[in-house]
Amino acid sequence: MSLSVIILISLALAIILGGVLLLKKSARKFDLTTEQLETIKKRNKALDEEERKD
């Protein structure tokens, strides 16, 4: 392999790795209140019951 191919492959891998690390860094967890969590659980439970009926 020529030097330019090696450089091109390493550049492509660096770009992909950088993108993955950027996504990991920018991802954040949701800080939900207990009221919001209860609302989500109720909604999920209602949707599950509707799916069972269908």
ROKOLPA-455426 format. One line per field, with one value per residue (C-alpha): residue number from 1; x, y, z; residue in one letter. Coordinates in Angstrom, 2 decimals, m for minus. Layout:
N
i = c(NUM, ...)
c1 = c(X, ...)
c2 = c(Y, ...)
c3 = c(Z, ...)
aa = c(a, ...)
END
This chain:
54
i = c(1, 2, 3, 4, 5, 6, 7, 8, 9, 10, 11, 12, 13, 14, 15, 16, 17, 18, 19, 20, 21, 22, 23, 24, 25, 26, 27, 28, 29, 30, 31, 32, 33, 34, 35, 36, 37, 38, 39, 40, 41, 42, 43, 44, 45, 46, 47, 48, 49, 50, 51, 52, 53, 54)
c1 = c(0.00, 1.18, 1.61, m1.34, m3.71, m2.52, m3.01, m6.48, m7.56, m6.23, m7.96, m11.28, m10.95, m10.09, m13.18, m15.43, m13.92, m14.18, m17.85, m18.63, m16.81, m18.59, m21.96, m21.03, m19.92, m22.98, m25.45, m26.98, m29.39, m32.80, m33.30, m36.98, m38.98, m40.94, m44.16, m42.86, m41.77, m45.22, m46.87, m44.62, m45.32, m49.09, m48.91, m46.84, m49.24, m52.22, m50.50, m49.66, m53.30, m54.45, m52.00, m53.29, m56.86, m55.88)
c2 = c(0.00, 3.46, 6.15, 8.16, 5.18, 4.66, 8.35, 8.31, 5.25, 6.66, 9.99, 8.22, 6.22, 9.36, 11.15, 8.22, 7.86, 11.61, 11.57, 8.70, 10.36, 13.66, 11.90, 10.19, 13.46, 15.40, 12.74, 13.60, 11.87, 13.26, 14.77, 14.08, 14.95, 12.25, 13.74, 13.42, 9.83, 8.94, 10.50, 8.51, 5.27, 5.89, 6.62, 3.49, 1.38, 2.76, 2.07, m1.48, m2.10, m0.77, m3.06, m6.08, m5.28, m5.11)
c3 = c(0.00, m0.76, 1.83, 0.54, 0.98, 4.56, 5.32, 3.75, 5.76, 9.01, 8.31, 7.68, 10.89, 12.85, 11.51, 12.40, 15.87, 16.46, 15.49, 17.83, 20.72, 20.03, 20.14, 23.38, 24.94, 23.84, 24.95, 28.27, 30.57, 31.27, 34.69, 35.20, 38.26, 40.05, 38.67, 35.11, 35.74, 37.07, 34.00, 31.68, 33.54, 33.37, 29.65, 28.99, 31.02, 29.07, 25.75, 26.83, 27.74, 24.37, 22.56, 24.47, 23.45, 19.77)
aa = c(m, s, l, s, v, i, i, l, i, s, l, a, l, a, i, i, l, g, g, v, l, l, l, k, k, s, a, r, k, f, d, l, t, t, e, q, l, e, t, i, k, k, r, n, k, a, l, d, e, e, e, r, k, d)
END
